[in-house]
Amino acid sequence: MEEVLELKKKSDFTHGGNLKEFQNKFSLTKEEIIDFSANINFLGIPEEVKEIIKKEIENVIHYPQPQAENFKEQLSKTIGLNKEKIIAGNGAAELIYLLLDYLKVNKILLPVPSFSEYEKAAFKIEAELDFFYLKEEKDFSLELLEFEKSIKGNDLVILNNPHNPTGRLYNRDKLKDILKTAQKEGAFVLIDEAFIDFVRGNTYSLIKEINRFDNLFILRSLTKFFAMPGLRLGFALTNNNLVDELEKRRDPWTVNSLAQAAGIEALKQKRYIKKTRTAINKERQFLYEKLKNIKGIKVYEPSVNFILLRIEKEITAAELRTKMAKSGIIIRNCSNFRGLDNNFVRVAVKDRKANIRLLNVLKNSL
């Protein structure tokens, strides 16, 4: 289960969504590119949020609230949790680094493949990583009993739900069992719920468990669901004492005033939230069914707004990405995810026209 941690190359930590790279490399204009590499809501930023950002421009001559108090107040009303248990961040990524830097843990249990920022944060504090490899032959499911046995000896357990990049969704009872085991072993648990807003219903999030478990830290992001990753806005939920300690140690004014105002308005957009879930669900099912009909790929059943694919032809993920990029379709090469080889790619779910374009280019490229 354990693996000696080797420092990855800088290129191994790249993410999707780097449009400039493809514009320059393939001499494409921004309008010619459809970006399936970043998992952003295809409906775009809500109009009401755009208007708030325009109005808030006048206030950038002032410093933002240092702890995003008004944003946390709105969050408290929205999720029904005391604002003293909330900390806002410059994207969820800032809060990953902030937590690990404060905890100064020695050993971290991490299922892989997984989001690369966890590894980067571990490298920064020189923590040892105990990689728990999710098995491809079992469609990357998390084997609960085996995983719980692996918690012993670790100071921190990191999980993301829904899982990125596989799209697996873990039920709340399974995660609560992990929390209980971690509590017995004296381990802290970070649950990254960055994509959970795309999931219909409220039966998977652990938000309701915050008051029961002092060893729980839940990460959430607003930028993916509300299509504003450039603003950088996320938050975390945990016990009051930890929030206080993290606030003392963070850099000042990390969440800018435009992000705070946009976040407050976004949380009020109930119609947009409902519309997004309906649209994503419809297009995800359409894309999933059509992808399954394409020979030469294995399609993993999705739960949110992205789909993992395994290439089963004599072409690598890097080669496929390059071929498709020449036609203006950008997909995510997943070969730099620890635990995946060079046959995996990931695609975001977009609107019908874009999804059909993806399907046609993918068929021709294979």
FENRAWO-V439005 format. One record per backbone hydrogen bond with DSSP energy under -0.5 kcal/mol. CO is the residue of the C=O (numbers start at 0). NH is the residue of the N-H. E is the energy in kcal/mol with one decimal. If there is no record, write none. Layout:
BEGIN
CO	NH	E
CO	NH	E
END
This chain:
BEGIN
3	5	-0.6
8	11	-1.4
9	12	-1.6
10	13	-1.2
16	18	-1.5
17	21	-1.0
18	22	-2.7
19	23	-2.5
20	24	-2.2
21	25	-2.3
22	26	-0.6
22	27	-1.2
28	31	-0.8
28	32	-0.5
29	32	-1.0
32	34	-0.5
33	35	-0.9
33	329	-2.3
35	347	-1.5
37	39	-1.7
40	43	-1.5
45	49	-1.9
46	50	-2.2
47	51	-1.8
48	52	-2.2
49	53	-2.1
50	54	-2.2
51	55	-2.5
52	56	-0.9
53	56	-0.6
54	57	-1.0
55	58	-1.8
56	59	-1.6
57	60	-0.5
58	61	-1.9
64	67	-1.2
67	71	-2.5
68	72	-2.0
69	73	-2.1
70	74	-2.4
71	75	-2.5
72	76	-1.6
73	77	-2.2
74	78	-2.9
75	79	-1.4
75	80	-0.9
81	84	-2.1
82	85	-1.6
84	237	-2.0
86	235	-2.6
88	90	-2.3
88	233	-2.2
89	93	-0.6
90	93	-0.6
90	94	-0.7
91	95	-1.3
92	96	-1.8
93	97	-2.2
94	98	-2.3
95	99	-2.2
96	100	-2.3
97	101	-1.6
98	102	-2.8
99	103	-2.0
105	127	-3.1
106	154	-2.4
106	155	-1.4
107	109	-0.6
107	129	-3.6
108	157	-2.4
109	131	-2.3
111	133	-2.7
114	117	-1.3
114	118	-0.5
115	119	-2.1
116	120	-2.3
117	121	-1.9
118	122	-2.8
119	123	-1.9
120	124	-1.2
121	125	-0.5
121	126	-2.4
122	125	-1.1
127	107	-2.7
127	129	-0.5
128	2	-0.6
128	130	-0.8
129	109	-2.2
130	132	-0.7
131	111	-2.4
131	133	-0.5
134	137	-1.2
134	139	-2.8
135	138	-2.1
137	140	-1.3
140	142	-0.8
141	143	-1.0
142	146	-2.5
143	147	-3.0
144	148	-1.8
145	149	-1.1
146	149	-0.5
146	150	-0.6
147	150	-1.0
147	151	-0.5
148	151	-0.6
150	153	-2.3
154	187	-2.9
155	108	-3.0
156	189	-3.2
157	110	-0.9
158	191	-3.2
162	164	-0.5
162	166	-2.7
167	161	-0.6
167	162	-3.6
170	174	-1.7
171	175	-2.5
172	176	-2.0
173	177	-1.7
174	178	-2.4
175	179	-2.3
176	180	-2.2
177	181	-2.6
178	182	-2.4
179	183	-2.0
180	184	-1.8
181	185	-0.5
181	186	-3.2
182	185	-0.9
187	156	-2.7
188	190	-0.6
188	216	-2.3
189	158	-2.7
189	191	-0.6
190	192	-0.8
190	218	-2.7
191	160	-2.5
192	195	-1.4
194	197	-1.6
195	198	-1.6
202	171	-0.8
205	208	-2.1
206	209	-1.6
208	211	-1.3
208	212	-1.8
211	213	-0.6
212	215	-1.0
214	188	-3.2
216	190	-2.6
216	218	-0.5
217	236	-2.1
218	192	-2.9
219	234	-2.2
221	225	-2.2
222	227	-2.2
223	40	-2.4
223	226	-0.7
227	230	-1.7
227	231	-0.6
228	231	-0.7
232	221	-1.9
232	222	-1.0
233	88	-2.9
234	219	-2.8
235	86	-2.2
236	217	-2.6
238	242	-2.0
239	243	-2.2
240	244	-2.2
241	245	-2.6
242	246	-2.5
243	247	-1.6
244	248	-1.1
245	249	-1.2
250	253	-0.6
253	255	-0.8
255	259	-2.2
256	260	-2.3
257	261	-2.5
258	262	-2.5
259	263	-2.1
260	264	-2.0
261	265	-2.6
262	266	-2.0
264	267	-1.2
265	268	-1.7
267	269	-2.0
268	272	-2.3
269	273	-2.3
270	274	-2.5
271	275	-2.7
272	276	-2.1
273	277	-2.0
274	278	-2.6
275	279	-3.1
276	280	-2.1
277	281	-2.0
278	282	-2.6
279	283	-2.9
280	284	-1.8
281	285	-1.9
282	286	-2.8
283	287	-2.6
284	288	-2.3
285	289	-2.2
286	290	-2.6
287	291	-1.8
288	292	-0.6
289	292	-0.9
290	293	-1.7
292	294	-0.6
293	296	-0.9
295	311	-3.5
297	299	-0.5
297	309	-2.6
304	348	-2.5
306	346	-2.4
307	299	-2.4
308	310	-0.5
308	344	-2.3
309	297	-2.8
312	314	-2.4
315	319	-2.5
316	320	-2.6
317	321	-2.1
318	322	-2.4
319	323	-2.5
320	324	-2.3
321	325	-1.4
323	326	-1.2
323	328	-2.2
324	327	-2.0
327	33	-3.1
327	329	-0.6
328	330	-0.6
329	35	-2.6
330	332	-0.6
331	333	-0.6
331	345	-2.1
333	336	-1.9
335	337	-0.6
336	339	-2.2
340	343	-1.1
341	316	-3.1
342	310	-3.8
343	333	-2.2
344	308	-3.2
345	331	-2.4
346	306	-2.8
347	349	-0.5
350	354	-2.8
351	355	-2.4
352	356	-1.8
353	357	-2.5
354	358	-2.4
355	359	-2.2
356	360	-2.4
357	361	-2.8
358	362	-2.2
359	363	-2.1
360	364	-2.1
361	365	-1.6
END
